[in-house]
Amino acid sequence: MQIINISEFRANVLKYLEKANAGEQISVTTNGKLLATINPPVQQREHAKKQLKELAAGAKIHDVVGPVDCEWDALS
């Protein structure tokens, strides 16, 4: 993680955003106090795939097109 002062960040904002896009985490400070942390962007496609795999691991597959007038196992 790289720590930079706000004035350095303002002067080179594009450079630091490109670094963040490449995977680097950047913390921006002023007078020694943390203002913000810039994280790499979340890869939405990979994140969604991971969530679906986690969901599938615990999912139960049953007849979802059966008659609606019977009681489902999930409701009991």
CNS distance restraints for C-alpha pairs under 8 A (distance, minus, plus):
assign (resid   1 and name CA) (resid  24 and name CA) 6.54 0.50 0.50
assign (resid   1 and name CA) (resid  25 and name CA) 5.01 0.50 0.50
assign (resid   1 and name CA) (resid  26 and name CA) 5.63 0.50 0.50
assign (resid   1 and name CA) (resid  27 and name CA) 7.21 0.50 0.50
assign (resid   2 and name CA) (resid  24 and name CA) 7.71 0.50 0.50
assign (resid   2 and name CA) (resid  25 and name CA) 6.51 0.50 0.50
assign (resid   2 and name CA) (resid  26 and name CA) 4.83 0.50 0.50
assign (resid   2 and name CA) (resid  27 and name CA) 6.13 0.50 0.50
assign (resid   3 and name CA) (resid  26 and name CA) 5.87 0.50 0.50
assign (resid   3 and name CA) (resid  27 and name CA) 4.66 0.50 0.50
assign (resid   3 and name CA) (resid  28 and name CA) 5.95 0.50 0.50
assign (resid   3 and name CA) (resid  29 and name CA) 7.19 0.50 0.50
assign (resid   4 and name CA) (resid   8 and name CA) 6.44 0.50 0.50
assign (resid   4 and name CA) (resid   9 and name CA) 6.63 0.50 0.50
assign (resid   4 and name CA) (resid  26 and name CA) 7.43 0.50 0.50
assign (resid   4 and name CA) (resid  27 and name CA) 6.25 0.50 0.50
assign (resid   4 and name CA) (resid  28 and name CA) 5.09 0.50 0.50
assign (resid   4 and name CA) (resid  29 and name CA) 6.13 0.50 0.50
assign (resid   5 and name CA) (resid   9 and name CA) 6.31 0.50 0.50
assign (resid   5 and name CA) (resid  28 and name CA) 5.57 0.50 0.50
assign (resid   5 and name CA) (resid  29 and name CA) 4.80 0.50 0.50
assign (resid   5 and name CA) (resid  30 and name CA) 5.71 0.50 0.50
assign (resid   5 and name CA) (resid  31 and name CA) 7.96 0.50 0.50
assign (resid   6 and name CA) (resid  10 and name CA) 6.07 0.50 0.50
assign (resid   6 and name CA) (resid  28 and name CA) 5.72 0.50 0.50
assign (resid   6 and name CA) (resid  29 and name CA) 5.67 0.50 0.50
assign (resid   6 and name CA) (resid  30 and name CA) 5.72 0.50 0.50
assign (resid   7 and name CA) (resid  11 and name CA) 6.20 0.50 0.50
assign (resid   8 and name CA) (resid  12 and name CA) 6.23 0.50 0.50
assign (resid   9 and name CA) (resid  13 and name CA) 5.14 0.50 0.50
assign (resid   9 and name CA) (resid  16 and name CA) 7.00 0.50 0.50
assign (resid   9 and name CA) (resid  28 and name CA) 7.13 0.50 0.50
assign (resid  12 and name CA) (resid  16 and name CA) 6.50 0.50 0.50
assign (resid  13 and name CA) (resid  17 and name CA) 6.13 0.50 0.50
assign (resid  14 and name CA) (resid  18 and name CA) 6.10 0.50 0.50
assign (resid  15 and name CA) (resid  19 and name CA) 6.35 0.50 0.50
assign (resid  16 and name CA) (resid  20 and name CA) 6.20 0.50 0.50
assign (resid  16 and name CA) (resid  26 and name CA) 7.57 0.50 0.50
assign (resid  17 and name CA) (resid  21 and name CA) 6.09 0.50 0.50
assign (resid  18 and name CA) (resid  22 and name CA) 6.20 0.50 0.50
assign (resid  19 and name CA) (resid  23 and name CA) 6.59 0.50 0.50
assign (resid  19 and name CA) (resid  24 and name CA) 5.62 0.50 0.50
assign (resid  19 and name CA) (resid  25 and name CA) 7.99 0.50 0.50
assign (resid  20 and name CA) (resid  24 and name CA) 4.61 0.50 0.50
assign (resid  20 and name CA) (resid  25 and name CA) 5.79 0.50 0.50
assign (resid  20 and name CA) (resid  26 and name CA) 6.83 0.50 0.50
assign (resid  20 and name CA) (resid  38 and name CA) 6.72 0.50 0.50
assign (resid  20 and name CA) (resid  39 and name CA) 6.06 0.50 0.50
assign (resid  20 and name CA) (resid  40 and name CA) 4.78 0.50 0.50
assign (resid  20 and name CA) (resid  41 and name CA) 7.54 0.50 0.50
assign (resid  21 and name CA) (resid  40 and name CA) 5.22 0.50 0.50
assign (resid  21 and name CA) (resid  41 and name CA) 6.23 0.50 0.50
assign (resid  22 and name CA) (resid  40 and name CA) 6.97 0.50 0.50
assign (resid  23 and name CA) (resid  39 and name CA) 7.58 0.50 0.50
assign (resid  23 and name CA) (resid  40 and name CA) 4.90 0.50 0.50
assign (resid  23 and name CA) (resid  41 and name CA) 7.76 0.50 0.50
assign (resid  24 and name CA) (resid  39 and name CA) 6.97 0.50 0.50
assign (resid  24 and name CA) (resid  40 and name CA) 6.19 0.50 0.50
assign (resid  25 and name CA) (resid  37 and name CA) 7.06 0.50 0.50
assign (resid  25 and name CA) (resid  38 and name CA) 5.75 0.50 0.50
assign (resid  25 and name CA) (resid  39 and name CA) 4.79 0.50 0.50
assign (resid  25 and name CA) (resid  40 and name CA) 6.26 0.50 0.50
assign (resid  26 and name CA) (resid  37 and name CA) 5.62 0.50 0.50
assign (resid  26 and name CA) (resid  38 and name CA) 5.05 0.50 0.50
assign (resid  26 and name CA) (resid  39 and name CA) 6.65 0.50 0.50
assign (resid  27 and name CA) (resid  34 and name CA) 6.97 0.50 0.50
assign (resid  27 and name CA) (resid  35 and name CA) 7.57 0.50 0.50
assign (resid  27 and name CA) (resid  36 and name CA) 5.82 0.50 0.50
assign (resid  27 and name CA) (resid  37 and name CA) 4.27 0.50 0.50
assign (resid  27 and name CA) (resid  38 and name CA) 6.18 0.50 0.50
assign (resid  28 and name CA) (resid  34 and name CA) 6.07 0.50 0.50
assign (resid  28 and name CA) (resid  35 and name CA) 5.59 0.50 0.50
assign (resid  28 and name CA) (resid  36 and name CA) 5.29 0.50 0.50
assign (resid  28 and name CA) (resid  37 and name CA) 6.17 0.50 0.50
assign (resid  28 and name CA) (resid  38 and name CA) 7.87 0.50 0.50
assign (resid  29 and name CA) (resid  33 and name CA) 5.23 0.50 0.50
assign (resid  29 and name CA) (resid  34 and name CA) 4.39 0.50 0.50
assign (resid  29 and name CA) (resid  35 and name CA) 5.10 0.50 0.50
assign (resid  29 and name CA) (resid  36 and name CA) 7.10 0.50 0.50
assign (resid  30 and name CA) (resid  34 and name CA) 6.61 0.50 0.50
assign (resid  30 and name CA) (resid  35 and name CA) 6.66 0.50 0.50
assign (resid  42 and name CA) (resid  47 and name CA) 7.21 0.50 0.50
assign (resid  43 and name CA) (resid  47 and name CA) 6.01 0.50 0.50
assign (resid  44 and name CA) (resid  48 and name CA) 5.97 0.50 0.50
assign (resid  45 and name CA) (resid  49 and name CA) 6.26 0.50 0.50
assign (resid  46 and name CA) (resid  50 and name CA) 6.17 0.50 0.50
assign (resid  47 and name CA) (resid  51 and name CA) 6.27 0.50 0.50
assign (resid  48 and name CA) (resid  52 and name CA) 6.18 0.50 0.50
assign (resid  49 and name CA) (resid  53 and name CA) 6.20 0.50 0.50
assign (resid  50 and name CA) (resid  54 and name CA) 6.28 0.50 0.50
assign (resid  51 and name CA) (resid  55 and name CA) 6.14 0.50 0.50
assign (resid  52 and name CA) (resid  56 and name CA) 5.95 0.50 0.50
assign (resid  53 and name CA) (resid  57 and name CA) 6.15 0.50 0.50
assign (resid  54 and name CA) (resid  58 and name CA) 7.03 0.50 0.50
assign (resid  55 and name CA) (resid  59 and name CA) 6.14 0.50 0.50
assign (resid  71 and name CA) (resid  75 and name CA) 6.90 0.50 0.50
assign (resid  71 and name CA) (resid  76 and name CA) 7.80 0.50 0.50
assign (resid  72 and name CA) (resid  76 and name CA) 7.02 0.50 0.50
